[in-house]
Amino acid sequence: MAKLELQNLTKAYSKTVVPVKDLSLTVDDNEFLTLVGPSGCGKSTILRMIAGLEQVTQGTVSIGGRDVTPLAPGDRNIAMVFQSYALYPHMTVYDNMASGLKLRKLGVGDIQKRIQSASQVLGLDPLLDRRPSQLSGGQRQRVALGRALVREPDVFLLDEPLSNLDALLREQVRADLKQIFERQESPVVYVTHDQTEAMTLSTKVAVLSEGYLQQLDAPNEIYRRPANRFVAGFIGSPQMNLMTLERVENSVLLGEFKIELPDAARKGSSVILGIRPEHVRLPQEGDCQIVRGDVFLVENLGMSDLVSVRLHGSDDRVLRAMLPADATWSRENIELALPPQSIHWFDVETEARLTS
Amino acid sequence: MTQDYIRQRERRTGWLLILPALLVLLLVYAYPILRAFWLSVFTENLSTNLEPVFSGFENYGRMAQDGRFWASLGNTAIFTAASLVLELILGLGVALTLDQAFRGRGWVRTIAILPWALPTALIALAWRWIFNGEFGVWNDILMRLQIIGNPINWLGDPNWAMLGVIAADVWKTTSFVAILLLAGLQSIPQDLYEAHAIDGATPLQSFRKITLPLIMPQILIAMLFRFAQAFGIFDLIQVMTGGGPGGATEMVSLYIYATVMRYLDFGYGAALVVVTFVILIAVVAIAALYLSKVRHAAGVEE
């Protein structure tokens, strides 16, 4: 239970290979921070620097006000769940969980008590005498989690813990994870490339790209007000429609249709328009910004159809919209409304958000 | 129930395919072994004009009172034990070094295997010169360092000769052990060490709790191979000392060779072969049994 603080953290392997650049953030007790980004964005390197497995080039890592940057991993009082689980293959489930406690010279009684309560929470009781090779993927994952929980560490670190599970199990374990860590006070840092995990689990999300922190916010803020074009395109599935459009005075031209610009976006020769497919809708009474186009692709997602529309007046402008699945949309001329409050505007040069 | 034709056909083909190998094995392994057993219950030497005369277990009785046999067995045991222990310790050290990432590691690994790839007879000749009493480089080094005052005839001294042949054997086969252990080390995922470090383990603790248990199967396999080789060692000793001085380095295999080839005592030689064979098989069987247990303990999926 201690605040985790990263200050101006930088990792450089050489002058040109710099996976983490000047990162500062804090994670308080009861906070669940997810580091999310495409592969190569530096998220795992950050986690490994917090753990002490990777040398910090510049900056400091402190836990509970204590500078741990020069300390060995074992002296930081952290626990980590690895993507591969890293279970000791020659030890039973019980010994796997006890290993860290024995190394810290805890009494046998204490060890037993902690493992008992963790194995109850995780449903590992019948498995305690088995070896990792006798467990299924989901069970191994829970043992790895148990090994972290019994440590009662100052900070939990999780490195893509769900990526080796199949889709159905992943959803279930994700829910379990959320419940388990809601009961824990210690800060959690969770690394993933899966935005659904980031959105569902965290109290705070840090979106990373090319070693830079793009946005650090609560999940719904990240979804509702992406700070720049990268975040807008990375968070949200299906991906946000992003189009660079030419400005004509106080509006932009989308094919043959005029979209009015808010005050803050009225600058430069062009701007980027962003709108999520789920916010594009069939026109209702009172909608003023309406575009027309031809449907050329319909993807059935079950609860709705993802419809791709080629807009009139410009052959290469494609707008994707989530429309109710109760109608057929094939190859017809369609009208779509773009509600102004759902449109995001980004600067062409800096790619930063223009509207508040 | 329909019959599983596919399985049956596969099984028939399987037997057909292993038949040639099976025949060859029977011919070159099973026959000579059984022949040796058969020969060992006959007396066939110069006193019988090399005619086989049935003598039951007389050869075995003679063996029990044969001081030279027991001495050679003792020599073999000392040689085997000493070289195995030294090779394991040194080989593990070399393997741990080669497991580290450093520049030119590929080259060093290739060079490290060289001693093992060279013909034993050549190595034995080289070591004979190294330990030569008058011109040997070993004496030269020791005298320059002023560790000894006068040259020692290493291979001519009953007290030193055994150490000489052990040194040569260790030099030759340490790399074999090291390469086997290296394969084991490389199969250990790095994140086990990282997880253990986060658990609070020192490198020494990780070596004891992670490295050793996980390479135990490789250690046992290496020791098993080495046991079989060292127990039957012939060429190295024959070239370096010829079993001398005064039988100080005479191994069982050299004694058998002398019995059969020099004294033409075929029946007794066969009995010696049988006993050595049984000892070897017994040790290998026990080790193999233990190995399967260790593999299980190391979490190897079966």
Boltz contact constraints between the chains, C-beta under 6 A:
constraints:
  - contact:
      token1: [A, 53]
      token2: [B, 194]
      max_distance: 6.0
  - contact:
      token1: [A, 73]
      token2: [B, 197]
      max_distance: 6.0
  - contact:
      token1: [A, 73]
      token2: [B, 198]
      max_distance: 6.0
  - contact:
      token1: [A, 74]
      token2: [B, 197]
      max_distance: 6.0
  - contact:
      token1: [A, 74]
      token2: [B, 200]
      max_distance: 6.0
  - contact:
      token1: [A, 80]
      token2: [B, 198]
      max_distance: 6.0
  - contact:
      token1: [A, 82]
      token2: [B, 191]
      max_distance: 6.0
  - contact:
      token1: [A, 84]
      token2: [B, 191]
      max_distance: 6.0
  - contact:
      token1: [A, 86]
      token2: [B, 191]
      max_distance: 6.0
  - contact:
      token1: [A, 86]
      token2: [B, 192]
      max_distance: 6.0
  - contact:
      token1: [A, 86]
      token2: [B, 195]
      max_distance: 6.0
  - contact:
      token1: [A, 89]
      token2: [B, 299]
      max_distance: 6.0
  - contact:
      token1: [A, 90]
      token2: [B, 213]
      max_distance: 6.0
  - contact:
      token1: [A, 90]
      token2: [B, 297]
      max_distance: 6.0
  - contact:
      token1: [A, 90]
      token2: [B, 298]
      max_distance: 6.0
  - contact:
      token1: [A, 90]
      token2: [B, 299]
      max_distance: 6.0
  - contact:
      token1: [A, 99]
      token2: [B, 199]
      max_distance: 6.0
  - contact:
      token1: [A, 100]
      token2: [B, 199]
      max_distance: 6.0
  - contact:
      token1: [A, 103]
      token2: [B, 199]
      max_distance: 6.0
  - contact:
      token1: [A, 103]
      token2: [B, 200]
      max_distance: 6.0
  - contact:
      token1: [A, 103]
      token2: [B, 201]
      max_distance: 6.0
  - contact:
      token1: [A, 104]
      token2: [B, 200]
      max_distance: 6.0
  - contact:
      token1: [A, 131]
      token2: [B, 299]
      max_distance: 6.0
  - contact:
      token1: [A, 133]
      token2: [B, 299]
      max_distance: 6.0
  - contact:
      token1: [A, 133]
      token2: [B, 301]
      max_distance: 6.0
